[in-house]
């Protein structure tokens, strides 16, 4: 039910205008019919955590987490941009505080001892984010605040906590989090991790080094393949935890995957526009793609289903002086939280990363007007896969190289079909990238 105290202090129209303009607001194409404060918790220093329910004409709604403060007589809907208010959340984590509300409670937790930030630490928000808000504390910690709230534990917290407790080295270790528990909602609201200094994301590094020093970048990809394998090995280590225990895939699950991809192929190929030269390698070949999928599906079965990263590409990696660091374990943003928590084959992450290499090679040409060595993508795939297969526990994979290749090809096809639909709708000049990926799978034996 609404919280009257805060409702009376906030201007609904002002809040609605502010919310709809935020980068992390997920419903820009829907008409917002109303907004309601459904939960609040007042913390120290006048900071108020708020759940705002955005309602739409269709009858559905989204739930957002806001941090509000009344500073200087006015309302600040984005109070975490004020260092003192951001530090309040961190102090709550440090003290493992519980903040009861009318409907439930906010719980703050930490892992190990939080670093000393000093009397006047540099606290500043990260500017370029799209779907969340992050704050850096003294170049020692970074806190990610989830804005759109979904019921259940967020995979970011779940996987980071699992990997941190098992001392997997290629992550920014979990240091704390806070969550909400109520009669009708339980949800993860934020995570705090160690800050990784001197880091360059893998996508940026690929665009820089693929032309200037390709051999060096290929060496980096070998190290990334090994780190990826060890991540999958670690995620498969607990057979007693139902959320993480490896599972044997059912035949029904594989048939459902094939049917889903088959339907998407039919849908995409029926609406391919004529006269686009970039589509020429695959025009009129929808049936051939589906036949190739059917053949692959008969060969590729087996391998354990485990928890995986779920949205794995070069942009989710950081190259640092200590080696690769893998970030952003939330999963694909367009999928529901239960889907993002589902167990899947490890090769799905691998296929997603291989597609990222294809995008990097093409982006250098499209964005920078430069040419990468003609064999760059193939060598990138080889170096990554060689290291991955050397380090991964082969009990996680289908038995035999032919089955491994077939399953990997199926997941690359799934990703490329998704990319084709996305590029047709959003970036027509980029359609040649997924087209080349689909054509590659048609040409392979």
Secondary structure, DSSP 8 states (H G I E B T S, - for coil): ---HHHHHHS-HHHHHHHHHTSTT-S-TTS-EEEEEEEEEEE-GGG-EEEEEEEEETTS-EEEEEEEEEEETTEEETBGGGSHHHHHHHHHHHHTT-EEE-SSEEEEEEESS------TT--EEE-SS-SSEEEEEETTTEEEEEE-B--SB--HHHHHHHHHHHTT-SSB--EEEEEEEEESS-EEEEEEEEE---S-EEHHHHHHHHHHH-HHHHHHHHHHHHHHHHHHHHHHT--SS-TTT--EE--HHHHHHHHHHHHHHHHHHHHT--TT-GGGTTTTT-HHHHHHHHHHHHHH----EEE---SS-SGGGEEEETTEEEE---S--TTS-HHHHTS-EEHHHHHHHHHHHHHHHHHHHHHHH-----TTHHHHHHHHHHHHHHHHS-GGGS-SSHHHHHHHHHHHHHHHHHHHHHHHHHH-GGGHHHHHHHHHHHHH--
